[in-house]
Amino acid sequence: MKQLLLLRHAKSDWSSHSSDLNRPLNQRGKTNAKLLKKWLQNNPDCHPDYILCSPAKRAIDTLQLATQSLLPPSLIHNDERLYLPSVSNIITVLASIEAHYQRVLLVGHNPGFEQLLIWLTETQPDKLKIDKTMTTCNLAKLSLPAIKNPFQPGQSELIFLKGPEDFKNDLALS
């Protein structure tokens, strides 16, 4: 694996009275996931060749809205280990992915994704000039080192971290 993409699910609907696992996206979440789709259409260098997604409805819905008609569904695999995972659980998941995949997308949750990003890159939020690293519908792209075990602290390079406002700006939408 050369690149890792981390996508935090879009904004969920806390008023739905659903269980945490079954909580859907709210309207803002749906809008932002569709905005990400438009952004992905213009950025083929961010199209993964393998996708692992949390089984949470909000993660699945984010992924479906963001990749609909862009990527074949056969790339998508749900993995229960990505539901509210720790960093060590995510590393275990990453280590289990076959080596021939070049760009892998994980879709899931905080705090695990934010902690993983900071751990892999040793990039603190203050260096990014933001309050929180992985807010809803944020996409991070990392370059992994070409070594046998690339999942080590500080060994990955953060290529970008973008959210809905960045997608709008990149697309020149107002």
Contacts in CASP RR format, 6 or more apart in sequence:
PFRMAT RR
TARGET T0000
AUTHOR 0000-0000-0000
METHOD contacts of the structure
MODEL  1
MKQLLLLRHAKSDWSSHSSDLNRPLNQRGKTNAKLLKKWLQNNPDCHPDY
ILCSPAKRAIDTLQLATQSLLPPSLIHNDERLYLPSVSNIITVLASIEAH
YQRVLLVGHNPGFEQLLIWLTETQPDKLKIDKTMTTCNLAKLSLPAIKNP
FQPGQSELIFLKGPEDFKNDLALS
1 94 0 8 1.000
1 97 0 8 1.000
1 99 0 8 1.000
1 101 0 8 1.000
1 102 0 8 1.000
1 103 0 8 1.000
1 104 0 8 1.000
1 144 0 8 1.000
1 150 0 8 1.000
2 102 0 8 1.000
2 103 0 8 1.000
2 143 0 8 1.000
2 144 0 8 1.000
2 146 0 8 1.000
3 102 0 8 1.000
3 103 0 8 1.000
3 104 0 8 1.000
3 141 0 8 1.000
3 142 0 8 1.000
3 143 0 8 1.000
3 144 0 8 1.000
3 159 0 8 1.000
4 94 0 8 1.000
4 103 0 8 1.000
4 104 0 8 1.000
4 106 0 8 1.000
4 120 0 8 1.000
4 141 0 8 1.000
4 142 0 8 1.000
4 144 0 8 1.000
4 156 0 8 1.000
5 46 0 8 1.000
5 48 0 8 1.000
5 103 0 8 1.000
5 104 0 8 1.000
5 105 0 8 1.000
5 106 0 8 1.000
5 139 0 8 1.000
5 140 0 8 1.000
5 141 0 8 1.000
5 142 0 8 1.000
6 105 0 8 1.000
6 106 0 8 1.000
6 108 0 8 1.000
6 113 0 8 1.000
6 116 0 8 1.000
6 117 0 8 1.000
6 134 0 8 1.000
6 139 0 8 1.000
6 140 0 8 1.000
6 142 0 8 1.000
7 36 0 8 1.000
7 62 0 8 1.000
7 63 0 8 1.000
7 66 0 8 1.000
7 105 0 8 1.000
7 106 0 8 1.000
7 107 0 8 1.000
7 108 0 8 1.000
7 137 0 8 1.000
7 138 0 8 1.000
7 139 0 8 1.000
7 140 0 8 1.000
8 107 0 8 1.000
8 108 0 8 1.000
8 109 0 8 1.000
8 110 0 8 1.000
8 113 0 8 1.000
8 114 0 8 1.000
8 134 0 8 1.000
8 135 0 8 1.000
8 136 0 8 1.000
8 137 0 8 1.000
8 138 0 8 1.000
9 25 0 8 1.000
9 54 0 8 1.000
9 56 0 8 1.000
9 58 0 8 1.000
9 59 0 8 1.000
9 61 0 8 1.000
9 62 0 8 1.000
9 107 0 8 1.000
9 108 0 8 1.000
9 109 0 8 1.000
9 136 0 8 1.000
9 137 0 8 1.000
10 25 0 8 1.000
10 28 0 8 1.000
10 29 0 8 1.000
10 30 0 8 1.000
10 32 0 8 1.000
10 33 0 8 1.000
10 36 0 8 1.000
10 58 0 8 1.000
10 61 0 8 1.000
10 62 0 8 1.000
10 65 0 8 1.000
10 136 0 8 1.000
10 137 0 8 1.000
11 25 0 8 1.000
11 26 0 8 1.000
11 28 0 8 1.000
11 29 0 8 1.000
11 32 0 8 1.000
11 136 0 8 1.000
11 137 0 8 1.000
12 23 0 8 1.000
12 24 0 8 1.000
12 25 0 8 1.000
12 26 0 8 1.000
12 29 0 8 1.000
12 58 0 8 1.000
12 136 0 8 1.000
13 23 0 8 1.000
13 24 0 8 1.000
13 25 0 8 1.000
13 26 0 8 1.000
14 23 0 8 1.000
14 26 0 8 1.000
15 26 0 8 1.000
16 23 0 8 1.000
16 24 0 8 1.000
18 24 0 8 1.000
18 57 0 8 1.000
20 56 0 8 1.000
21 55 0 8 1.000
21 56 0 8 1.000
21 57 0 8 1.000
21 83 0 8 1.000
22 56 0 8 1.000
22 57 0 8 1.000
23 56 0 8 1.000
23 57 0 8 1.000
23 58 0 8 1.000
24 57 0 8 1.000
24 58 0 8 1.000
24 61 0 8 1.000
25 33 0 8 1.000
25 58 0 8 1.000
25 61 0 8 1.000
25 62 0 8 1.000
25 65 0 8 1.000
29 62 0 8 1.000
29 136 0 8 1.000
29 137 0 8 1.000
30 61 0 8 1.000
30 65 0 8 1.000
32 136 0 8 1.000
32 137 0 8 1.000
32 163 0 8 1.000
32 164 0 8 1.000
32 167 0 8 1.000
33 61 0 8 1.000
33 62 0 8 1.000
33 65 0 8 1.000
33 66 0 8 1.000
33 137 0 8 1.000
34 65 0 8 1.000
34 66 0 8 1.000
35 137 0 8 1.000
35 164 0 8 1.000
35 167 0 8 1.000
35 168 0 8 1.000
35 171 0 8 1.000
35 173 0 8 1.000
36 62 0 8 1.000
36 65 0 8 1.000
36 66 0 8 1.000
36 137 0 8 1.000
36 139 0 8 1.000
36 164 0 8 1.000
36 167 0 8 1.000
37 65 0 8 1.000
37 66 0 8 1.000
37 67 0 8 1.000
37 68 0 8 1.000
37 70 0 8 1.000
38 167 0 8 1.000
38 171 0 8 1.000
39 162 0 8 1.000
39 167 0 8 1.000
39 170 0 8 1.000
39 171 0 8 1.000
40 46 0 8 1.000
40 47 0 8 1.000
40 66 0 8 1.000
40 67 0 8 1.000
40 70 0 8 1.000
41 70 0 8 1.000
42 170 0 8 1.000
42 171 0 8 1.000
46 103 0 8 1.000
46 139 0 8 1.000
46 141 0 8 1.000
47 70 0 8 1.000
47 71 0 8 1.000
47 103 0 8 1.000
48 71 0 8 1.000
48 75 0 8 1.000
48 103 0 8 1.000
48 104 0 8 1.000
48 105 0 8 1.000
49 75 0 8 1.000
49 101 0 8 1.000
49 102 0 8 1.000
49 103 0 8 1.000
49 104 0 8 1.000
50 75 0 8 1.000
50 77 0 8 1.000
50 97 0 8 1.000
50 98 0 8 1.000
50 101 0 8 1.000
50 103 0 8 1.000
50 104 0 8 1.000
50 105 0 8 1.000
51 63 0 8 1.000
51 67 0 8 1.000
51 71 0 8 1.000
51 75 0 8 1.000
51 76 0 8 1.000
51 77 0 8 1.000
51 104 0 8 1.000
51 105 0 8 1.000
51 106 0 8 1.000
51 107 0 8 1.000
52 77 0 8 1.000
52 78 0 8 1.000
52 79 0 8 1.000
52 82 0 8 1.000
52 93 0 8 1.000
52 97 0 8 1.000
52 104 0 8 1.000
52 105 0 8 1.000
52 106 0 8 1.000
52 107 0 8 1.000
53 59 0 8 1.000
53 60 0 8 1.000
53 63 0 8 1.000
53 76 0 8 1.000
53 77 0 8 1.000
53 78 0 8 1.000
53 79 0 8 1.000
53 82 0 8 1.000
53 106 0 8 1.000
53 107 0 8 1.000
53 108 0 8 1.000
54 60 0 8 1.000
54 78 0 8 1.000
54 79 0 8 1.000
54 82 0 8 1.000
54 83 0 8 1.000
54 84 0 8 1.000
54 107 0 8 1.000
54 108 0 8 1.000
54 109 0 8 1.000
55 78 0 8 1.000
55 79 0 8 1.000
55 80 0 8 1.000
55 82 0 8 1.000
55 83 0 8 1.000
56 83 0 8 1.000
56 108 0 8 1.000
56 109 0 8 1.000
59 82 0 8 1.000
59 107 0 8 1.000
59 108 0 8 1.000
59 109 0 8 1.000
60 78 0 8 1.000
60 107 0 8 1.000
62 107 0 8 1.000
62 137 0 8 1.000
63 76 0 8 1.000
63 107 0 8 1.000
67 76 0 8 1.000
79 93 0 8 1.000
81 89 0 8 1.000
81 90 0 8 1.000
81 92 0 8 1.000
81 93 0 8 1.000
82 89 0 8 1.000
82 90 0 8 1.000
82 93 0 8 1.000
82 106 0 8 1.000
82 107 0 8 1.000
82 108 0 8 1.000
82 109 0 8 1.000
83 108 0 8 1.000
83 109 0 8 1.000
84 109 0 8 1.000
84 112 0 8 1.000
85 93 0 8 1.000
85 109 0 8 1.000
85 112 0 8 1.000
86 112 0 8 1.000
86 115 0 8 1.000
87 112 0 8 1.000
87 115 0 8 1.000
87 116 0 8 1.000
87 119 0 8 1.000
90 106 0 8 1.000
90 112 0 8 1.000
90 113 0 8 1.000
90 116 0 8 1.000
91 116 0 8 1.000
91 151 0 8 1.000
93 106 0 8 1.000
94 104 0 8 1.000
94 106 0 8 1.000
94 151 0 8 1.000
95 149 0 8 1.000
95 151 0 8 1.000
97 104 0 8 1.000
106 113 0 8 1.000
110 134 0 8 1.000
113 134 0 8 1.000
113 140 0 8 1.000
114 132 0 8 1.000
114 133 0 8 1.000
114 134 0 8 1.000
117 123 0 8 1.000
117 133 0 8 1.000
117 134 0 8 1.000
117 140 0 8 1.000
117 142 0 8 1.000
117 158 0 8 1.000
117 161 0 8 1.000
118 124 0 8 1.000
118 125 0 8 1.000
118 133 0 8 1.000
119 153 0 8 1.000
119 154 0 8 1.000
120 142 0 8 1.000
120 151 0 8 1.000
120 152 0 8 1.000
120 153 0 8 1.000
120 154 0 8 1.000
120 155 0 8 1.000
120 156 0 8 1.000
121 142 0 8 1.000
121 154 0 8 1.000
121 156 0 8 1.000
121 157 0 8 1.000
121 158 0 8 1.000
122 153 0 8 1.000
122 154 0 8 1.000
123 158 0 8 1.000
125 131 0 8 1.000
125 132 0 8 1.000
125 133 0 8 1.000
128 161 0 8 1.000
130 161 0 8 1.000
133 140 0 8 1.000
133 161 0 8 1.000
134 140 0 8 1.000
134 161 0 8 1.000
135 163 0 8 1.000
137 163 0 8 1.000
137 164 0 8 1.000
138 161 0 8 1.000
138 162 0 8 1.000
138 163 0 8 1.000
139 160 0 8 1.000
139 161 0 8 1.000
139 162 0 8 1.000
139 163 0 8 1.000
140 158 0 8 1.000
140 160 0 8 1.000
140 161 0 8 1.000
140 162 0 8 1.000
141 158 0 8 1.000
141 159 0 8 1.000
141 160 0 8 1.000
141 161 0 8 1.000
142 156 0 8 1.000
142 157 0 8 1.000
142 158 0 8 1.000
142 159 0 8 1.000
143 156 0 8 1.000
143 157 0 8 1.000
143 159 0 8 1.000
144 150 0 8 1.000
144 151 0 8 1.000
144 155 0 8 1.000
144 156 0 8 1.000
145 152 0 8 1.000
145 155 0 8 1.000
145 156 0 8 1.000
147 155 0 8 1.000
150 156 0 8 1.000
162 170 0 8 1.000
168 174 0 8 1.000
END
